[in-house]
Amino acid sequence: MRGQGPLICRKCGKPIAIITWGIYRKAVVDPEAVWVTADPDGEEYVRIDGSKVTATPAGHTITVGAEPAYRQHRKTCGRKP
């Protein structure tokens, strides 16, 4: 049956997660959340509800205005040759 067990990227073999929003809308992301703060010069992250935010990682210290978001897997996929 589909949807059972952990999801693995076909190209690099790393674990992935899928965020679904709307009708037939999906985003493939890395499974661990990253705390980010909004920044127009940052990279694109996906919130748990499927909306996108341009932000930079907040680091190990959580600052005011930081929120959890997920990095898109296509940015971190280390495709095997």
Distance bins in CASP14 RR format, pairs under 12 A and 6 or more apart:
PFRMAT RR
TARGET T0000
AUTHOR 0000-0000-0000
RMODE 2
METHOD distances of the structure
MODEL  1
2 18 0 0 0 0 0 1 0 0 0 0 0
3 17 0 0 0 0 0 1 0 0 0 0 0
3 18 0 0 0 0 1 0 0 0 0 0 0
3 20 0 0 0 0 0 1 0 0 0 0 0
5 15 0 0 0 0 0 1 0 0 0 0 0
5 17 0 0 0 0 0 1 0 0 0 0 0
6 13 0 0 0 0 0 1 0 0 0 0 0
6 14 0 0 0 0 0 1 0 0 0 0 0
6 15 1 0 1 0 0 0 0 0 0 0 0
6 16 0 0 0 0 1 0 0 0 0 0 0
6 17 0 0 0 0 1 0 0 0 0 0 0
6 18 0 0 0 0 0 1 0 0 0 0 0
6 31 0 0 0 0 1 0 0 0 0 0 0
7 13 0 0 0 0 0 1 0 0 0 0 0
7 14 0 0 0 0 1 0 0 0 0 0 0
7 15 1 0 0 1 0 0 0 0 0 0 0
7 16 1 0 1 0 0 0 0 0 0 0 0
7 17 1 0 0 1 0 0 0 0 0 0 0
7 18 1 0 0 1 0 0 0 0 0 0 0
7 19 0 0 0 0 0 1 0 0 0 0 0
7 26 0 0 0 0 0 1 0 0 0 0 0
7 28 0 0 0 0 1 0 0 0 0 0 0
7 29 0 0 0 0 0 1 0 0 0 0 0
7 30 0 0 0 0 0 1 0 0 0 0 0
7 31 0 0 0 0 1 0 0 0 0 0 0
7 73 0 0 0 0 1 0 0 0 0 0 0
8 14 1 0 0 1 0 0 0 0 0 0 0
8 15 1 0 0 1 0 0 0 0 0 0 0
8 16 1 0 0 1 0 0 0 0 0 0 0
8 17 0 0 0 0 0 1 0 0 0 0 0
8 18 0 0 0 0 0 1 0 0 0 0 0
8 28 0 0 0 0 0 1 0 0 0 0 0
8 31 0 0 0 0 0 1 0 0 0 0 0
8 73 0 0 0 0 0 1 0 0 0 0 0
8 77 0 0 0 0 0 1 0 0 0 0 0
9 15 1 0 0 1 0 0 0 0 0 0 0
9 16 1 0 1 0 0 0 0 0 0 0 0
9 17 0 0 0 0 0 1 0 0 0 0 0
9 18 0 0 0 0 0 1 0 0 0 0 0
9 28 1 0 0 1 0 0 0 0 0 0 0
9 29 0 0 0 0 0 1 0 0 0 0 0
9 30 0 0 0 0 1 0 0 0 0 0 0
9 31 0 0 0 0 0 1 0 0 0 0 0
9 73 1 0 0 1 0 0 0 0 0 0 0
9 74 0 0 0 0 1 0 0 0 0 0 0
9 76 0 0 0 0 1 0 0 0 0 0 0
9 77 1 0 0 1 0 0 0 0 0 0 0
9 78 0 0 0 0 1 0 0 0 0 0 0
9 79 0 0 0 0 1 0 0 0 0 0 0
9 80 0 0 0 0 1 0 0 0 0 0 0
10 16 0 0 0 0 1 0 0 0 0 0 0
10 28 0 0 0 0 0 1 0 0 0 0 0
10 73 0 0 0 0 0 1 0 0 0 0 0
10 77 0 0 0 0 1 0 0 0 0 0 0
10 79 0 0 0 0 1 0 0 0 0 0 0
10 80 0 0 0 0 1 0 0 0 0 0 0
11 28 0 0 0 0 0 1 0 0 0 0 0
11 73 0 0 0 0 1 0 0 0 0 0 0
11 74 0 0 0 0 1 0 0 0 0 0 0
11 76 0 0 0 0 0 1 0 0 0 0 0
11 77 1 0 1 0 0 0 0 0 0 0 0
11 78 1 0 0 1 0 0 0 0 0 0 0
11 79 1 0 1 0 0 0 0 0 0 0 0
11 80 1 0 0 1 0 0 0 0 0 0 0
11 81 0 0 0 0 0 1 0 0 0 0 0
12 28 0 0 0 0 0 1 0 0 0 0 0
12 30 0 0 0 0 0 1 0 0 0 0 0
12 73 0 0 0 0 1 0 0 0 0 0 0
12 74 0 0 0 0 0 1 0 0 0 0 0
12 75 0 0 0 0 0 1 0 0 0 0 0
12 76 0 0 0 0 1 0 0 0 0 0 0
12 77 1 0 1 0 0 0 0 0 0 0 0
12 78 1 0 1 0 0 0 0 0 0 0 0
12 79 1 0 1 0 0 0 0 0 0 0 0
12 80 1 0 0 1 0 0 0 0 0 0 0
12 81 0 0 0 0 0 1 0 0 0 0 0
13 73 0 0 0 0 0 1 0 0 0 0 0
13 76 0 0 0 0 0 1 0 0 0 0 0
13 77 0 0 0 0 1 0 0 0 0 0 0
13 78 0 0 0 0 1 0 0 0 0 0 0
13 79 0 0 0 0 1 0 0 0 0 0 0
13 80 1 0 0 1 0 0 0 0 0 0 0
14 28 0 0 0 0 0 1 0 0 0 0 0
14 29 0 0 0 0 0 1 0 0 0 0 0
14 30 1 0 0 1 0 0 0 0 0 0 0
14 31 0 0 0 0 1 0 0 0 0 0 0
14 32 0 0 0 0 0 1 0 0 0 0 0
14 71 0 0 0 0 0 1 0 0 0 0 0
14 73 1 0 0 1 0 0 0 0 0 0 0
14 74 0 0 0 0 0 1 0 0 0 0 0
14 76 1 0 0 1 0 0 0 0 0 0 0
14 77 1 0 0 1 0 0 0 0 0 0 0
14 78 1 0 0 1 0 0 0 0 0 0 0
14 79 0 0 0 0 0 1 0 0 0 0 0
14 80 0 0 0 0 0 1 0 0 0 0 0
15 28 0 0 0 0 0 1 0 0 0 0 0
15 29 0 0 0 0 0 1 0 0 0 0 0
15 30 1 0 0 1 0 0 0 0 0 0 0
15 31 1 0 1 0 0 0 0 0 0 0 0
15 32 0 0 0 0 1 0 0 0 0 0 0
15 73 0 0 0 0 1 0 0 0 0 0 0
15 76 0 0 0 0 0 1 0 0 0 0 0
15 77 0 0 0 0 0 1 0 0 0 0 0
16 26 0 0 0 0 0 1 0 0 0 0 0
16 27 0 0 0 0 0 1 0 0 0 0 0
16 28 1 0 1 0 0 0 0 0 0 0 0
16 29 1 0 0 1 0 0 0 0 0 0 0
16 30 1 0 0 1 0 0 0 0 0 0 0
16 31 1 0 0 1 0 0 0 0 0 0 0
16 32 0 0 0 0 0 1 0 0 0 0 0
16 70 0 0 0 0 0 1 0 0 0 0 0
16 71 0 0 0 0 0 1 0 0 0 0 0
16 72 0 0 0 0 0 1 0 0 0 0 0
16 73 1 0 1 0 0 0 0 0 0 0 0
16 74 0 0 0 0 0 1 0 0 0 0 0
16 76 0 0 0 0 1 0 0 0 0 0 0
16 77 0 0 0 0 1 0 0 0 0 0 0
16 78 0 0 0 0 0 1 0 0 0 0 0
17 26 0 0 0 0 0 1 0 0 0 0 0
17 27 0 0 0 0 1 0 0 0 0 0 0
17 28 1 0 0 1 0 0 0 0 0 0 0
17 29 1 0 1 0 0 0 0 0 0 0 0
17 30 1 0 0 1 0 0 0 0 0 0 0
17 31 1 0 1 0 0 0 0 0 0 0 0
17 32 0 0 0 0 1 0 0 0 0 0 0
17 33 0 0 0 0 1 0 0 0 0 0 0
17 46 0 0 0 0 1 0 0 0 0 0 0
17 48 0 0 0 0 0 1 0 0 0 0 0
17 50 0 0 0 0 0 1 0 0 0 0 0
17 70 1 0 0 1 0 0 0 0 0 0 0
17 71 0 0 0 0 0 1 0 0 0 0 0
17 72 0 0 0 0 0 1 0 0 0 0 0
17 73 0 0 0 0 1 0 0 0 0 0 0
18 25 0 0 0 0 0 1 0 0 0 0 0
18 26 1 0 1 0 0 0 0 0 0 0 0
18 27 1 0 0 1 0 0 0 0 0 0 0
18 28 1 0 1 0 0 0 0 0 0 0 0
18 29 1 0 0 1 0 0 0 0 0 0 0
18 30 0 0 0 0 0 1 0 0 0 0 0
18 31 0 0 0 0 1 0 0 0 0 0 0
18 46 0 0 0 0 0 1 0 0 0 0 0
18 48 0 0 0 0 0 1 0 0 0 0 0
18 50 0 0 0 0 0 1 0 0 0 0 0
18 70 0 0 0 0 0 1 0 0 0 0 0
18 72 0 0 0 0 0 1 0 0 0 0 0
18 73 0 0 0 0 1 0 0 0 0 0 0
19 25 0 0 0 0 1 0 0 0 0 0 0
19 26 1 0 0 1 0 0 0 0 0 0 0
19 27 1 0 1 0 0 0 0 0 0 0 0
19 28 0 0 0 0 1 0 0 0 0 0 0
19 29 1 0 1 0 0 0 0 0 0 0 0
19 30 0 0 0 0 0 1 0 0 0 0 0
19 31 0 0 0 0 0 1 0 0 0 0 0
19 33 0 0 0 0 0 1 0 0 0 0 0
19 45 0 0 0 0 0 1 0 0 0 0 0
19 46 1 0 1 0 0 0 0 0 0 0 0
19 47 0 0 0 0 1 0 0 0 0 0 0
19 48 1 0 0 1 0 0 0 0 0 0 0
19 49 0 0 0 0 1 0 0 0 0 0 0
19 50 1 0 1 0 0 0 0 0 0 0 0
19 51 0 0 0 0 1 0 0 0 0 0 0
19 52 0 0 0 0 0 1 0 0 0 0 0
19 69 0 0 0 0 0 1 0 0 0 0 0
19 70 1 0 0 1 0 0 0 0 0 0 0
19 71 0 0 0 0 0 1 0 0 0 0 0
19 72 0 0 0 0 1 0 0 0 0 0 0
19 73 0 0 0 0 0 1 0 0 0 0 0
20 26 1 0 1 0 0 0 0 0 0 0 0
20 27 0 0 0 0 1 0 0 0 0 0 0
20 28 0 0 0 0 0 1 0 0 0 0 0
20 29 0 0 0 0 0 1 0 0 0 0 0
20 46 0 0 0 0 0 1 0 0 0 0 0
20 48 0 0 0 0 0 1 0 0 0 0 0
20 49 0 0 0 0 0 1 0 0 0 0 0
20 50 0 0 0 0 1 0 0 0 0 0 0
21 27 1 0 0 1 0 0 0 0 0 0 0
21 29 0 0 0 0 0 1 0 0 0 0 0
21 46 0 0 0 0 1 0 0 0 0 0 0
21 47 0 0 0 0 1 0 0 0 0 0 0
21 48 0 0 0 0 1 0 0 0 0 0 0
21 49 1 0 0 1 0 0 0 0 0 0 0
21 50 1 0 1 0 0 0 0 0 0 0 0
21 51 1 0 0 1 0 0 0 0 0 0 0
21 52 0 0 0 0 0 1 0 0 0 0 0
22 49 0 0 0 0 1 0 0 0 0 0 0
22 50 0 0 0 0 1 0 0 0 0 0 0
22 51 0 0 0 0 0 1 0 0 0 0 0
25 46 0 0 0 0 0 1 0 0 0 0 0
25 49 0 0 0 0 0 1 0 0 0 0 0
25 50 1 0 0 1 0 0 0 0 0 0 0
25 51 0 0 0 0 0 1 0 0 0 0 0
25 52 0 0 0 0 0 1 0 0 0 0 0
26 46 0 0 0 0 0 1 0 0 0 0 0
26 50 0 0 0 0 1 0 0 0 0 0 0
26 72 0 0 0 0 0 1 0 0 0 0 0
26 73 0 0 0 0 0 1 0 0 0 0 0
27 44 0 0 0 0 0 1 0 0 0 0 0
27 45 0 0 0 0 0 1 0 0 0 0 0
27 46 1 0 1 0 0 0 0 0 0 0 0
27 47 0 0 0 0 1 0 0 0 0 0 0
27 48 0 0 0 0 0 1 0 0 0 0 0
27 49 0 0 0 0 0 1 0 0 0 0 0
27 50 1 0 0 1 0 0 0 0 0 0 0
27 51 0 0 0 0 0 1 0 0 0 0 0
27 52 0 0 0 0 1 0 0 0 0 0 0
27 69 0 0 0 0 0 1 0 0 0 0 0
27 70 1 0 0 1 0 0 0 0 0 0 0
27 71 0 0 0 0 0 1 0 0 0 0 0
27 72 1 0 0 1 0 0 0 0 0 0 0
27 73 0 0 0 0 1 0 0 0 0 0 0
27 74 0 0 0 0 1 0 0 0 0 0 0
27 75 0 0 0 0 0 1 0 0 0 0 0
28 46 0 0 0 0 1 0 0 0 0 0 0
28 50 0 0 0 0 0 1 0 0 0 0 0
28 70 0 0 0 0 1 0 0 0 0 0 0
28 71 0 0 0 0 0 1 0 0 0 0 0
28 72 1 0 0 1 0 0 0 0 0 0 0
28 73 1 0 1 0 0 0 0 0 0 0 0
28 74 1 0 0 1 0 0 0 0 0 0 0
28 75 0 0 0 0 0 1 0 0 0 0 0
28 76 0 0 0 0 0 1 0 0 0 0 0
28 77 0 0 0 0 1 0 0 0 0 0 0
29 44 0 0 0 0 0 1 0 0 0 0 0
29 45 0 0 0 0 1 0 0 0 0 0 0
29 46 1 0 1 0 0 0 0 0 0 0 0
29 47 0 0 0 0 0 1 0 0 0 0 0
29 48 0 0 0 0 1 0 0 0 0 0 0
29 50 0 0 0 0 1 0 0 0 0 0 0
29 52 0 0 0 0 0 1 0 0 0 0 0
29 68 0 0 0 0 0 1 0 0 0 0 0
29 69 0 0 0 0 1 0 0 0 0 0 0
29 70 1 1 0 0 0 0 0 0 0 0 0
29 71 1 0 0 1 0 0 0 0 0 0 0
29 72 1 0 1 0 0 0 0 0 0 0 0
29 73 1 0 1 0 0 0 0 0 0 0 0
29 74 0 0 0 0 1 0 0 0 0 0 0
29 75 0 0 0 0 1 0 0 0 0 0 0
29 76 0 0 0 0 1 0 0 0 0 0 0
29 77 0 0 0 0 0 1 0 0 0 0 0
30 45 0 0 0 0 0 1 0 0 0 0 0
30 46 0 0 0 0 1 0 0 0 0 0 0
30 69 0 0 0 0 0 1 0 0 0 0 0
30 70 1 0 0 1 0 0 0 0 0 0 0
30 71 1 0 1 0 0 0 0 0 0 0 0
30 72 1 0 0 1 0 0 0 0 0 0 0
30 73 1 0 1 0 0 0 0 0 0 0 0
30 74 0 0 0 0 0 1 0 0 0 0 0
30 75 0 0 0 0 1 0 0 0 0 0 0
30 76 1 0 1 0 0 0 0 0 0 0 0
30 77 0 0 0 0 1 0 0 0 0 0 0
30 78 0 0 0 0 0 1 0 0 0 0 0
31 70 1 0 0 1 0 0 0 0 0 0 0
31 71 0 0 0 0 1 0 0 0 0 0 0
31 73 0 0 0 0 1 0 0 0 0 0 0
31 76 0 0 0 0 0 1 0 0 0 0 0
32 57 0 0 0 0 0 1 0 0 0 0 0
32 68 0 0 0 0 1 0 0 0 0 0 0
32 69 0 0 0 0 0 1 0 0 0 0 0
32 70 1 0 0 1 0 0 0 0 0 0 0
32 71 0 0 0 0 1 0 0 0 0 0 0
32 73 0 0 0 0 0 1 0 0 0 0 0
32 76 0 0 0 0 0 1 0 0 0 0 0
33 45 0 0 0 0 1 0 0 0 0 0 0
33 46 0 0 0 0 0 1 0 0 0 0 0
33 47 0 0 0 0 1 0 0 0 0 0 0
33 48 0 0 0 0 1 0 0 0 0 0 0
33 57 0 0 0 0 0 1 0 0 0 0 0
33 58 0 0 0 0 0 1 0 0 0 0 0
33 62 0 0 0 0 0 1 0 0 0 0 0
33 66 0 0 0 0 0 1 0 0 0 0 0
33 67 0 0 0 0 1 0 0 0 0 0 0
33 68 1 0 1 0 0 0 0 0 0 0 0
33 69 1 0 0 1 0 0 0 0 0 0 0
33 70 1 0 1 0 0 0 0 0 0 0 0
33 71 0 0 0 0 1 0 0 0 0 0 0
34 43 0 0 0 0 0 1 0 0 0 0 0
34 45 1 0 0 1 0 0 0 0 0 0 0
34 46 0 0 0 0 0 1 0 0 0 0 0
34 47 0 0 0 0 0 1 0 0 0 0 0
34 53 0 0 0 0 0 1 0 0 0 0 0
34 55 0 0 0 0 1 0 0 0 0 0 0
34 56 0 0 0 0 1 0 0 0 0 0 0
34 57 1 0 1 0 0 0 0 0 0 0 0
34 58 0 0 0 0 1 0 0 0 0 0 0
34 59 0 0 0 0 1 0 0 0 0 0 0
34 60 0 0 0 0 0 1 0 0 0 0 0
34 62 0 0 0 0 0 1 0 0 0 0 0
34 66 0 0 0 0 1 0 0 0 0 0 0
34 67 0 0 0 0 1 0 0 0 0 0 0
34 68 1 0 0 1 0 0 0 0 0 0 0
34 69 1 0 0 1 0 0 0 0 0 0 0
34 70 1 0 0 1 0 0 0 0 0 0 0
34 71 1 0 1 0 0 0 0 0 0 0 0
34 72 0 0 0 0 0 1 0 0 0 0 0
34 75 0 0 0 0 0 1 0 0 0 0 0
34 76 0 0 0 0 0 1 0 0 0 0 0
35 45 0 0 0 0 0 1 0 0 0 0 0
35 55 0 0 0 0 1 0 0 0 0 0 0
35 56 0 0 0 0 0 1 0 0 0 0 0
35 57 1 0 0 1 0 0 0 0 0 0 0
35 58 1 0 1 0 0 0 0 0 0 0 0
35 59 1 0 0 1 0 0 0 0 0 0 0
35 60 0 0 0 0 1 0 0 0 0 0 0
35 61 0 0 0 0 1 0 0 0 0 0 0
35 62 1 0 1 0 0 0 0 0 0 0 0
35 63 0 0 0 0 1 0 0 0 0 0 0
35 64 0 0 0 0 0 1 0 0 0 0 0
35 65 0 0 0 0 1 0 0 0 0 0 0
35 66 1 0 1 0 0 0 0 0 0 0 0
35 67 1 0 0 1 0 0 0 0 0 0 0
35 68 1 0 1 0 0 0 0 0 0 0 0
35 69 1 0 0 1 0 0 0 0 0 0 0
35 70 0 0 0 0 0 1 0 0 0 0 0
35 71 0 0 0 0 0 1 0 0 0 0 0
36 42 0 0 0 0 1 0 0 0 0 0 0
36 43 0 0 0 0 1 0 0 0 0 0 0
36 44 0 0 0 0 0 1 0 0 0 0 0
36 45 1 0 1 0 0 0 0 0 0 0 0
36 46 0 0 0 0 0 1 0 0 0 0 0
36 47 0 0 0 0 1 0 0 0 0 0 0
36 52 0 0 0 0 0 1 0 0 0 0 0
36 53 1 0 0 1 0 0 0 0 0 0 0
36 54 0 0 0 0 1 0 0 0 0 0 0
36 55 1 1 0 0 0 0 0 0 0 0 0
36 56 1 0 0 1 0 0 0 0 0 0 0
36 57 1 0 1 0 0 0 0 0 0 0 0
36 58 1 0 1 0 0 0 0 0 0 0 0
36 59 0 0 0 0 1 0 0 0 0 0 0
36 62 0 0 0 0 0 1 0 0 0 0 0
36 63 0 0 0 0 0 1 0 0 0 0 0
36 65 0 0 0 0 1 0 0 0 0 0 0
36 66 1 0 0 1 0 0 0 0 0 0 0
36 67 1 0 0 1 0 0 0 0 0 0 0
36 68 1 0 0 1 0 0 0 0 0 0 0
36 69 1 0 1 0 0 0 0 0 0 0 0
36 70 0 0 0 0 1 0 0 0 0 0 0
36 71 0 0 0 0 1 0 0 0 0 0 0
37 45 0 0 0 0 0 1 0 0 0 0 0
37 53 0 0 0 0 1 0 0 0 0 0 0
37 54 0 0 0 0 0 1 0 0 0 0 0
37 55 1 0 1 0 0 0 0 0 0 0 0
37 56 1 0 0 1 0 0 0 0 0 0 0
37 57 0 0 0 0 1 0 0 0 0 0 0
37 58 1 0 1 0 0 0 0 0 0 0 0
37 59 0 0 0 0 1 0 0 0 0 0 0
37 61 0 0 0 0 0 1 0 0 0 0 0
37 62 0 0 0 0 1 0 0 0 0 0 0
37 63 1 0 0 1 0 0 0 0 0 0 0
37 64 0 0 0 0 1 0 0 0 0 0 0
37 65 1 0 1 0 0 0 0 0 0 0 0
37 66 1 0 1 0 0 0 0 0 0 0 0
37 67 1 0 0 1 0 0 0 0 0 0 0
37 68 0 0 0 0 0 1 0 0 0 0 0
37 69 0 0 0 0 1 0 0 0 0 0 0
38 44 0 0 0 0 0 1 0 0 0 0 0
38 45 0 0 0 0 1 0 0 0 0 0 0
38 47 0 0 0 0 0 1 0 0 0 0 0
38 52 0 0 0 0 0 1 0 0 0 0 0
38 53 1 0 0 1 0 0 0 0 0 0 0
38 54 1 0 0 1 0 0 0 0 0 0 0
38 55 1 0 1 0 0 0 0 0 0 0 0
38 56 0 0 0 0 1 0 0 0 0 0 0
38 57 0 0 0 0 0 1 0 0 0 0 0
38 58 0 0 0 0 0 1 0 0 0 0 0
38 63 0 0 0 0 0 1 0 0 0 0 0
38 64 0 0 0 0 0 1 0 0 0 0 0
38 65 1 0 0 1 0 0 0 0 0 0 0
38 66 0 0 0 0 1 0 0 0 0 0 0
38 67 0 0 0 0 1 0 0 0 0 0 0
38 69 0 0 0 0 1 0 0 0 0 0 0
39 45 0 0 0 0 0 1 0 0 0 0 0
39 53 0 0 0 0 1 0 0 0 0 0 0
39 54 1 0 0 1 0 0 0 0 0 0 0
39 55 1 0 1 0 0 0 0 0 0 0 0
39 56 1 0 1 0 0 0 0 0 0 0 0
39 57 0 0 0 0 1 0 0 0 0 0 0
39 58 0 0 0 0 0 1 0 0 0 0 0
39 63 0 0 0 0 0 1 0 0 0 0 0
39 65 0 0 0 0 0 1 0 0 0 0 0
39 66 0 0 0 0 0 1 0 0 0 0 0
39 69 0 0 0 0 0 1 0 0 0 0 0
40 53 0 0 0 0 0 1 0 0 0 0 0
40 54 1 0 1 0 0 0 0 0 0 0 0
40 55 0 0 0 0 1 0 0 0 0 0 0
40 56 0 0 0 0 1 0 0 0 0 0 0
41 54 1 0 0 1 0 0 0 0 0 0 0
41 55 0 0 0 0 1 0 0 0 0 0 0
41 56 1 0 0 1 0 0 0 0 0 0 0
42 52 0 0 0 0 0 1 0 0 0 0 0
42 53 0 0 0 0 1 0 0 0 0 0 0
42 54 1 0 1 0 0 0 0 0 0 0 0
42 55 1 0 0 1 0 0 0 0 0 0 0
42 56 1 0 1 0 0 0 0 0 0 0 0
42 57 0 0 0 0 1 0 0 0 0 0 0
42 69 0 0 0 0 0 1 0 0 0 0 0
42 71 0 0 0 0 0 1 0 0 0 0 0
42 75 0 0 0 0 0 1 0 0 0 0 0
43 52 0 0 0 0 0 1 0 0 0 0 0
43 53 0 0 0 0 1 0 0 0 0 0 0
43 54 1 0 0 1 0 0 0 0 0 0 0
43 55 1 0 0 1 0 0 0 0 0 0 0
43 56 1 0 0 1 0 0 0 0 0 0 0
43 57 0 0 0 0 1 0 0 0 0 0 0
43 69 0 0 0 0 0 1 0 0 0 0 0
43 70 0 0 0 0 0 1 0 0 0 0 0
43 71 1 0 0 1 0 0 0 0 0 0 0
43 72 0 0 0 0 1 0 0 0 0 0 0
43 74 0 0 0 0 0 1 0 0 0 0 0
43 75 1 0 0 1 0 0 0 0 0 0 0
43 76 0 0 0 0 0 1 0 0 0 0 0
44 50 0 0 0 0 0 1 0 0 0 0 0
44 51 0 0 0 0 0 1 0 0 0 0 0
44 52 1 0 1 0 0 0 0 0 0 0 0
44 53 1 0 0 1 0 0 0 0 0 0 0
44 54 1 0 1 0 0 0 0 0 0 0 0
44 55 0 0 0 0 1 0 0 0 0 0 0
44 56 0 0 0 0 0 1 0 0 0 0 0
44 69 0 0 0 0 1 0 0 0 0 0 0
44 70 0 0 0 0 0 1 0 0 0 0 0
44 71 0 0 0 0 1 0 0 0 0 0 0
44 72 1 0 0 1 0 0 0 0 0 0 0
44 74 0 0 0 0 0 1 0 0 0 0 0
44 75 0 0 0 0 1 0 0 0 0 0 0
45 51 0 0 0 0 1 0 0 0 0 0 0
45 52 1 0 0 1 0 0 0 0 0 0 0
45 53 1 0 1 0 0 0 0 0 0 0 0
45 54 1 0 0 1 0 0 0 0 0 0 0
45 55 1 0 1 0 0 0 0 0 0 0 0
45 56 0 0 0 0 1 0 0 0 0 0 0
45 57 0 0 0 0 1 0 0 0 0 0 0
45 58 0 0 0 0 0 1 0 0 0 0 0
45 66 0 0 0 0 0 1 0 0 0 0 0
45 67 0 0 0 0 1 0 0 0 0 0 0
45 68 0 0 0 0 1 0 0 0 0 0 0
45 69 1 1 0 0 0 0 0 0 0 0 0
45 70 1 0 0 1 0 0 0 0 0 0 0
45 71 1 0 0 1 0 0 0 0 0 0 0
45 72 1 0 0 1 0 0 0 0 0 0 0
45 73 0 0 0 0 0 1 0 0 0 0 0
45 75 0 0 0 0 1 0 0 0 0 0 0
45 76 0 0 0 0 0 1 0 0 0 0 0
46 52 1 0 1 0 0 0 0 0 0 0 0
46 53 1 0 0 1 0 0 0 0 0 0 0
46 54 0 0 0 0 0 1 0 0 0 0 0
46 55 0 0 0 0 0 1 0 0 0 0 0
46 67 0 0 0 0 0 1 0 0 0 0 0
46 68 0 0 0 0 0 1 0 0 0 0 0
46 69 1 0 0 1 0 0 0 0 0 0 0
46 70 1 0 1 0 0 0 0 0 0 0 0
46 71 1 0 0 1 0 0 0 0 0 0 0
46 72 1 0 0 1 0 0 0 0 0 0 0
46 73 0 0 0 0 1 0 0 0 0 0 0
46 74 0 0 0 0 0 1 0 0 0 0 0
46 75 0 0 0 0 0 1 0 0 0 0 0
47 53 1 0 0 1 0 0 0 0 0 0 0
47 54 0 0 0 0 0 1 0 0 0 0 0
47 55 0 0 0 0 1 0 0 0 0 0 0
47 67 1 0 0 1 0 0 0 0 0 0 0
47 68 1 0 0 1 0 0 0 0 0 0 0
47 69 1 0 1 0 0 0 0 0 0 0 0
47 70 1 0 0 1 0 0 0 0 0 0 0
47 71 0 0 0 0 0 1 0 0 0 0 0
47 72 0 0 0 0 0 1 0 0 0 0 0
48 67 0 0 0 0 1 0 0 0 0 0 0
48 68 1 0 0 1 0 0 0 0 0 0 0
48 69 1 0 0 1 0 0 0 0 0 0 0
48 70 1 0 0 1 0 0 0 0 0 0 0
49 67 0 0 0 0 0 1 0 0 0 0 0
49 68 0 0 0 0 0 1 0 0 0 0 0
49 69 0 0 0 0 0 1 0 0 0 0 0
49 70 0 0 0 0 0 1 0 0 0 0 0
50 69 0 0 0 0 1 0 0 0 0 0 0
50 70 0 0 0 0 1 0 0 0 0 0 0
50 72 0 0 0 0 0 1 0 0 0 0 0
51 67 0 0 0 0 0 1 0 0 0 0 0
51 69 0 0 0 0 1 0 0 0 0 0 0
51 70 0 0 0 0 0 1 0 0 0 0 0
52 69 0 0 0 0 1 0 0 0 0 0 0
52 70 0 0 0 0 0 1 0 0 0 0 0
52 71 0 0 0 0 0 1 0 0 0 0 0
52 72 0 0 0 0 1 0 0 0 0 0 0
53 65 0 0 0 0 0 1 0 0 0 0 0
53 66 0 0 0 0 0 1 0 0 0 0 0
53 67 1 0 0 1 0 0 0 0 0 0 0
53 68 0 0 0 0 0 1 0 0 0 0 0
53 69 1 0 1 0 0 0 0 0 0 0 0
53 70 0 0 0 0 0 1 0 0 0 0 0
53 71 0 0 0 0 0 1 0 0 0 0 0
53 72 0 0 0 0 0 1 0 0 0 0 0
54 69 0 0 0 0 0 1 0 0 0 0 0
55 63 0 0 0 0 0 1 0 0 0 0 0
55 65 0 0 0 0 0 1 0 0 0 0 0
55 66 0 0 0 0 1 0 0 0 0 0 0
55 67 0 0 0 0 1 0 0 0 0 0 0
55 68 0 0 0 0 0 1 0 0 0 0 0
55 69 1 0 0 1 0 0 0 0 0 0 0
55 70 0 0 0 0 0 1 0 0 0 0 0
55 71 0 0 0 0 0 1 0 0 0 0 0
56 63 0 0 0 0 0 1 0 0 0 0 0
56 66 0 0 0 0 0 1 0 0 0 0 0
56 69 0 0 0 0 0 1 0 0 0 0 0
56 71 0 0 0 0 0 1 0 0 0 0 0
57 63 0 0 0 0 0 1 0 0 0 0 0
57 66 0 0 0 0 1 0 0 0 0 0 0
57 67 0 0 0 0 0 1 0 0 0 0 0
57 68 0 0 0 0 0 1 0 0 0 0 0
57 69 0 0 0 0 1 0 0 0 0 0 0
57 70 0 0 0 0 0 1 0 0 0 0 0
57 71 0 0 0 0 1 0 0 0 0 0 0
58 64 0 0 0 0 1 0 0 0 0 0 0
58 65 0 0 0 0 1 0 0 0 0 0 0
58 66 1 0 1 0 0 0 0 0 0 0 0
58 67 0 0 0 0 1 0 0 0 0 0 0
58 68 0 0 0 0 1 0 0 0 0 0 0
58 69 0 0 0 0 0 1 0 0 0 0 0
59 66 0 0 0 0 1 0 0 0 0 0 0
60 66 0 0 0 0 0 1 0 0 0 0 0
62 68 0 0 0 0 1 0 0 0 0 0 0
70 76 0 0 0 0 0 1 0 0 0 0 0
71 77 0 0 0 0 0 1 0 0 0 0 0
73 79 0 0 0 0 0 1 0 0 0 0 0
END
